[in-house]
Amino acid sequence: MPQDLTWQKSSFSGNQANCVEIATDGDVVYVRESDDPAKVVTTTKAKLDAWIRGAKAGEFDHFAL
């Protein structure tokens, strides 16, 4: 269960309420906001890796504020 996992907070979150946390269990990756931990997004390591590579390549820059 996601609540039993060891969660790692993003170092970019700082002391703000905009904290993103990640945990893994085998090939499953869980992502949540620390201020609302009941809502968890689940994906696989392969899908998250593909998304990270796309983000690093600038594929999502048009979403930036």
Beta strands, then each sheet from edge to edge (+ up, - down):
strand 1: 8-9
strand 2: 20-25
strand 3: 28-33
strand 4: 36-44
sheet 1: 1+ 2- 3+ 4-
end
